[in-house]
Amino acid sequence: MTADLSALAGAHDCLLLDLDGTVFRGPTPTRGALETLATVGARKLYVTNNASRSAGEVADHLTALGFTADAGDVVTSAQSAARVLGRHLPRDSKVLVVGTDSLAAEIALVGLQPVRSHSDAPVAVVQGHSPHTGWADLAEAALSIRAGALWVATNADVTLPTERGLLPGNGSMVAALRAATGAEPEVVGKPGATMLRDALARGVFHEPLVVGDRLDTDIGAANAAGLPSLLVLSGVSTPTDLILAPDGMRPTYLAKDLRGLRQPAACVRIGPQPGWCTTIAEGAVTLTSQGSSDAFSALRAVADAVWRGGTAMVVAGDRCGRDALQRWGLG
């Protein structure tokens, strides 16, 4: 299949794709994800902050949903955390694991000894998401951290998107240990650049694109790594979050979902849009239609104007502008 070079995906040789909220939500693919990724010619690498499952388990889940993937296509924060600890610690060092057996297995793969109790005298603590983490697990970790153990967290996402809605993520448990110990972990997951660099080490890529649903993790990581990014509104971040995003969390492109990868790059880029006029005056951005009623292109134009103007006040200049702003809960 010949890539459509005018499409956003066609301009990139590698897609660094977030999973939860971007490719799927629990047992359900996001809208258009299956069809879109099946037609994209770029290498697809799935980069997830969720450390609860192994790369093979994640690949199996993707395959069960209808995607094409194997373990080599999946980069997890558990893998990156294990690599960080493997570089810091002598071989056979003991690491207390707060998380799943899959996280413990990654620790073992880099030559370290996973343990579950402070009485085993661990020299480090690694913390990743598990739905079964409880007070007893946090207590063992708190004792070790207070005793001087190196503390590495796979990620600091306070919420986890699911088909039921947003649930507590690893960051919520990290916050509990932070409060209990006064210590600060080394976080290897997004928004740091570590995982993206680990992913790109799996091939030779010249034009990678980061795709995700969270400004504070996916887009932040892209900016930290100096890479372009696409924000999809199929998960956590909202239009209001986009408008208010600080410099380090602003995406290059914006789409409703992964189908935006098949749109022309110029159309999904955040910036001035044909058919819309934005003016900045007296501390406000005014949105006025010049023949367009497309609310998504209006949102791209408004985000650009707000970021340039340094104001979050947005008002409508006409009926079409009002309708577009109301569509996104703005104005």
C-alpha positions as CSV (number, residue, x, y, z in Angstrom):
1,M,0.0,0.0,0.0
2,T,1.4,3.4,-1.0
3,A,1.4,5.9,1.9
4,D,-0.6,9.1,1.4
5,L,2.1,11.6,1.9
6,S,-0.4,14.4,2.3
7,A,-1.9,12.7,5.3
8,L,-0.4,13.3,8.7
9,A,0.6,9.6,9.1
10,G,2.2,9.7,5.7
11,A,4.7,12.3,6.7
12,H,6.1,10.2,9.6
13,D,8.0,6.9,9.6
14,C,7.2,6.0,13.2
15,L,4.1,6.5,15.4
16,L,4.7,6.4,19.1
17,L,1.2,5.6,20.3
18,D,-0.3,5.8,23.7
19,L,-2.7,3.1,24.6
20,D,-5.3,3.8,27.3
21,G,-7.7,6.5,25.9
22,T,-5.9,6.7,22.6
23,V,-6.0,3.2,20.9
24,F,-8.5,1.6,23.3
25,R,-10.5,2.1,26.4
26,G,-10.5,-1.2,28.3
27,P,-12.0,-3.9,26.0
28,T,-13.1,-1.4,23.3
29,P,-11.0,0.2,20.5
30,T,-11.5,3.9,20.3
31,R,-13.5,5.1,17.3
32,G,-11.8,4.5,14.0
33,A,-8.6,3.1,15.6
34,L,-8.8,-0.4,13.9
35,E,-9.4,0.9,10.4
36,T,-6.9,3.8,10.7
37,L,-3.9,1.8,12.1
38,A,-4.5,-1.0,9.6
39,T,-3.9,1.5,6.8
40,V,-0.9,3.4,8.2
41,G,2.4,2.4,6.7
42,A,4.6,3.9,9.5
43,R,6.1,1.6,12.2
44,K,3.7,1.6,15.1
45,L,5.2,1.4,18.6
46,Y,2.8,1.3,21.5
47,V,4.2,3.3,24.5
48,T,2.3,2.9,27.7
49,N,2.7,4.3,31.2
50,N,0.7,1.4,32.5
51,A,3.2,-1.0,34.1
52,S,0.7,-3.6,35.2
53,R,1.1,-5.9,32.2
54,S,4.0,-7.3,30.3
55,A,4.7,-6.3,26.7
56,G,3.5,-9.7,25.6
57,E,0.2,-9.3,27.5
58,V,-0.3,-5.9,26.1
59,A,0.3,-7.2,22.5
60,D,-2.1,-10.1,23.2
61,H,-4.8,-7.6,24.2
62,L,-4.2,-5.5,21.1
63,T,-4.4,-8.6,19.0
64,A,-7.6,-9.7,20.7
65,L,-9.1,-6.3,19.8
66,G,-8.2,-6.8,16.2
67,F,-4.9,-4.8,16.0
68,T,-1.7,-6.3,14.6
69,A,1.0,-6.2,17.3
70,D,3.7,-8.4,19.0
71,A,5.7,-7.9,22.1
72,G,8.5,-6.1,20.2
73,D,6.0,-3.3,19.3
74,V,5.2,-2.5,22.9
75,V,7.2,-0.3,25.2
76,T,6.1,-0.3,28.9
77,S,7.1,1.9,31.7
78,A,8.0,-1.3,33.6
79,Q,10.6,-2.0,31.0
80,S,12.0,1.5,31.2
81,A,12.0,1.5,35.0
82,A,13.9,-1.9,35.0
83,R,16.5,-0.5,32.7
84,V,17.0,2.6,34.8
85,L,17.5,0.5,37.9
86,G,19.7,-1.9,36.1
87,R,22.0,1.0,35.2
88,H,22.0,2.3,38.8
89,L,22.5,-0.9,40.8
90,P,25.0,-3.7,40.9
91,R,23.8,-7.1,39.6
92,D,21.7,-9.1,42.1
93,S,20.7,-6.1,44.1
94,K,17.3,-6.5,45.8
95,V,14.5,-4.3,44.6
96,L,11.2,-4.1,46.5
97,V,8.3,-4.2,44.0
98,V,5.1,-2.4,44.5
99,G,3.1,-3.6,41.6
100,T,2.3,-6.7,39.5
101,D,4.2,-9.9,38.9
102,S,4.9,-8.5,35.4
103,L,6.8,-5.6,36.9
104,A,8.7,-8.0,39.1
105,A,9.6,-10.1,36.0
106,E,11.0,-7.0,34.3
107,I,13.2,-6.4,37.3
108,A,14.5,-9.9,37.2
109,L,15.2,-9.7,33.5
110,V,17.9,-7.0,34.1
111,G,19.7,-9.1,36.7
112,L,18.1,-7.7,39.9
113,Q,16.3,-9.6,42.6
114,P,12.6,-8.6,43.1
115,V,11.4,-8.8,46.7
116,R,8.1,-7.9,48.4
117,S,9.2,-7.2,52.0
118,H,11.3,-4.5,53.7
119,S,12.7,-7.3,55.9
120,D,14.6,-8.5,52.7
121,A,16.7,-5.3,52.9
122,P,16.1,-3.9,49.5
123,V,18.3,-1.1,48.2
124,A,15.6,0.2,45.9
125,V,11.8,0.4,45.5
126,V,10.0,0.3,42.2
127,Q,6.4,1.3,42.1
128,G,3.9,0.6,39.2
129,H,0.2,0.4,38.8
130,S,-1.6,-2.6,40.2
131,P,-5.3,-2.8,41.0
132,H,-4.4,-4.9,44.0
133,T,-2.0,-2.5,45.7
134,G,-3.1,-2.0,49.3
135,W,-2.0,-0.5,52.6
136,A,0.4,-3.4,53.4
137,D,2.3,-3.0,50.1
138,L,2.7,0.8,50.7
139,A,3.8,0.2,54.3
140,E,6.7,-2.1,53.2
141,A,7.7,0.5,50.6
142,A,7.5,3.4,53.1
143,L,9.8,1.6,55.5
144,S,12.4,0.9,52.7
145,I,12.2,4.5,51.3
146,R,12.6,5.9,54.8
147,A,15.6,3.7,55.3
148,G,17.3,5.2,52.2
149,A,16.3,3.0,49.4
150,L,16.3,4.5,45.9
151,W,12.7,5.0,44.8
152,V,11.7,4.7,41.2
153,A,8.1,5.1,39.9
154,T,7.0,3.9,36.6
155,N,4.7,6.8,36.1
156,A,2.8,9.5,38.1
157,D,-0.6,9.4,36.3
158,V,-3.1,10.2,39.0
159,T,-6.0,8.7,36.9
160,L,-6.4,5.7,34.6
161,P,-9.0,5.9,31.8
162,T,-11.3,2.9,31.5
163,E,-14.6,2.0,29.9
164,R,-16.2,2.9,33.3
165,G,-14.5,6.3,33.5
166,L,-11.4,7.7,35.2
167,L,-10.1,5.5,38.0
168,P,-7.2,6.0,40.4
169,G,-3.8,5.5,38.7
170,N,-0.3,4.8,39.8
171,G,0.2,8.5,40.6
172,S,-2.5,8.4,43.3
173,M,-0.5,5.6,45.1
174,V,2.8,7.5,44.5
175,A,1.2,10.5,46.2
176,A,0.3,8.4,49.2
177,L,4.0,7.2,49.6
178,R,5.2,10.8,49.0
179,A,3.0,12.0,51.8
180,A,4.1,9.2,54.1
181,T,7.8,9.5,53.5
182,G,8.5,13.1,52.4
183,A,10.6,11.6,49.6
184,E,10.4,12.2,45.9
185,P,10.6,9.3,43.4
186,E,12.5,9.3,40.1
187,V,9.6,9.0,37.5
188,V,10.6,7.2,34.3
189,G,7.3,7.3,32.5
190,K,5.8,10.0,30.5
191,P,6.0,13.1,30.6
192,G,9.7,12.3,30.8
193,A,11.5,11.5,27.6
194,T,13.0,8.2,28.8
195,M,10.3,5.9,27.3
196,L,10.2,7.6,24.0
197,R,14.0,7.3,23.7
198,D,13.7,3.6,24.6
199,A,11.1,3.2,21.9
200,L,13.1,4.9,19.2
201,A,16.1,2.8,20.0
202,R,14.2,-0.2,18.5
203,G,14.8,1.1,14.9
204,V,16.2,3.8,12.8
205,F,13.5,6.6,12.5
206,H,13.8,10.0,11.0
207,E,10.3,11.5,11.4
208,P,8.6,10.1,14.5
209,L,5.2,11.4,15.8
210,V,3.9,11.0,19.3
211,V,0.1,10.3,19.6
212,G,-1.8,10.5,22.8
213,D,-4.9,11.7,24.8
214,R,-3.2,13.3,27.7
215,L,-1.5,16.7,27.6
216,D,0.3,16.2,31.0
217,T,1.9,12.9,29.9
218,D,1.9,12.1,26.2
219,I,2.2,15.6,24.9
220,G,4.6,16.6,27.7
221,A,6.8,13.7,26.8
222,A,6.8,14.6,23.2
223,N,7.9,18.2,24.0
224,A,10.5,16.9,26.4
225,A,11.9,14.7,23.6
226,G,11.7,17.5,21.0
227,L,9.1,15.6,18.9
228,P,5.9,16.6,17.1
229,S,2.7,15.4,18.6
230,L,-1.0,14.7,17.9
231,L,-3.5,15.1,20.7
232,V,-6.7,13.1,20.3
233,L,-9.8,14.0,22.3
234,S,-10.8,10.3,22.8
235,G,-9.5,10.0,26.4
236,V,-8.6,12.3,29.3
237,S,-7.7,15.8,28.1
238,T,-10.6,18.1,27.2
239,P,-10.8,21.2,24.9
240,T,-10.6,23.4,28.0
241,D,-7.4,21.6,29.1
242,L,-6.0,22.3,25.6
243,I,-6.8,26.0,25.7
244,L,-5.2,26.3,29.1
245,A,-2.1,24.1,28.3
246,P,1.2,25.7,29.4
247,D,4.1,25.8,26.9
248,G,5.5,22.4,27.7
249,M,2.2,20.6,27.1
250,R,1.0,22.1,23.8
251,P,0.6,19.6,20.9
252,T,1.4,20.2,17.3
253,Y,-1.8,18.7,15.9
254,L,-5.3,18.1,17.2
255,A,-7.9,15.5,16.1
256,K,-11.1,13.9,17.6
257,D,-9.5,10.5,17.5
258,L,-7.0,8.4,15.5
259,R,-8.8,9.0,12.3
260,G,-7.0,12.4,12.3
261,L,-3.9,10.5,11.2
262,R,-5.5,10.1,7.7
263,Q,-6.3,13.8,7.4
264,P,-3.9,16.2,5.6
265,A,-1.3,17.4,8.0
266,A,-2.1,21.0,7.2
267,C,-5.7,20.5,8.2
268,V,-5.0,19.0,11.7
269,R,-2.2,21.4,12.6
270,I,-3.1,23.8,15.4
271,G,-2.9,27.3,14.0
272,P,-4.9,29.7,11.9
273,Q,-7.7,27.9,10.0
274,P,-9.4,28.6,6.6
275,G,-12.9,29.8,7.2
276,W,-12.3,31.2,10.7
277,C,-10.9,34.5,11.9
278,T,-9.5,35.1,15.4
279,T,-8.6,38.5,16.7
280,I,-6.9,39.3,20.0
281,A,-7.9,42.6,21.7
282,E,-8.7,43.9,25.1
283,G,-7.6,40.7,26.8
284,A,-9.9,38.4,24.8
285,V,-9.8,36.2,21.7
286,T,-12.8,36.7,19.4
287,L,-13.8,33.9,17.1
288,T,-15.7,34.8,13.9
289,S,-16.7,32.6,11.0
290,Q,-15.6,33.4,7.5
291,G,-17.6,30.7,5.8
292,S,-16.8,27.7,8.0
293,S,-19.0,26.0,10.6
294,D,-16.5,23.2,11.4
295,A,-16.2,23.2,15.2
296,F,-13.0,21.2,15.2
297,S,-11.1,23.6,12.9
298,A,-12.5,26.4,15.1
299,L,-10.9,24.8,18.2
300,R,-7.5,24.6,16.5
301,A,-7.7,28.2,15.6
302,V,-8.8,29.3,19.1
303,A,-6.1,27.2,20.8
304,D,-3.5,28.9,18.6
305,A,-4.9,32.4,19.3
306,V,-5.1,31.8,23.0
307,W,-1.5,30.6,23.2
308,R,-0.3,33.6,21.1
309,G,-2.4,36.1,23.0
310,G,-1.7,34.9,26.5
311,T,-5.4,35.1,27.4
312,A,-7.9,32.4,28.2
313,M,-10.9,34.7,27.6
314,V,-12.7,33.6,24.4
315,V,-15.8,35.2,22.9
316,A,-17.9,34.7,19.8
317,G,-18.0,37.3,17.0
318,D,-21.1,35.8,15.3
319,R,-23.6,32.9,15.5
320,C,-21.3,30.3,13.9
321,G,-18.5,31.3,16.4
322,R,-20.9,31.0,19.3
323,D,-22.1,27.5,18.1
324,A,-18.5,26.3,17.8
325,L,-17.5,27.6,21.2
326,Q,-20.6,26.1,22.8
327,R,-19.8,22.7,21.1
328,W,-16.5,22.7,23.2
329,G,-17.8,24.3,26.4
330,L,-15.7,27.4,25.7
331,G,-16.5,31.1,25.7
